[in-house]
């Protein structure tokens, strides 16, 4: 774990929860699932920044059909540490969503509040379909979004970092996911 502590900015990691190999295998599988689910029509993968960017990049390469990519930046925290449920789009996608198959790509689902509200905002833009693909689902949301269709892994109720997930903007670079102390 010495290398792990060095790579994670000196923070002590309890354990590697998902290895780089496990992640790569599952992302490839998700790419095949998305390819099969959308054989035709305009497909847009919409990454929720910042946490999803590494997952989204690998997922885009795993989907074997033409697609478009855009991003969203949403905030529901303000100055607090708990989601207020009041979602603001800080960056709105430039792409027209009407008539497209939209897959929102998320890094991790905790409470699900932000994502549920975001789905309402996106539905108002009249996509042909709307689905959610998340790398990690902690399965603690009281009512998971109905649109949750693609899940990489069920995650433990721990503080996870790596592969895009951060702690105070650190640890995103790790090629695996660890549980921080």
HELIX and SHEET records of a PDB file:
HELIX    1   1 UNK A    2  UNK A    7  1                                   6    
HELIX    2   2 UNK A   20  UNK A   37  1                                  18    
HELIX    3   3 UNK A   53  UNK A   62  1                                  10    
HELIX    4   4 UNK A  113  UNK A  123  1                                  11    
SHEET    1   A 3 UNK A  13  UNK A  18  0                                        
SHEET    2   A 3 UNK A 177  UNK A 180 -1                                        
SHEET    3   A 3 UNK A 160  UNK A 161 -1                                        
SHEET    1   B 6 UNK A  88  UNK A  91  0                                        
SHEET    2   B 6 UNK A  68  UNK A  75 -1                                        
SHEET    3   B 6 UNK A  43  UNK A  48  1                                        
SHEET    4   B 6 UNK A 101  UNK A 109  1                                        
SHEET    5   B 6 UNK A 129  UNK A 137  1                                        
SHEET    6   B 6 UNK A 148  UNK A 154  1                                        
END                                                                             
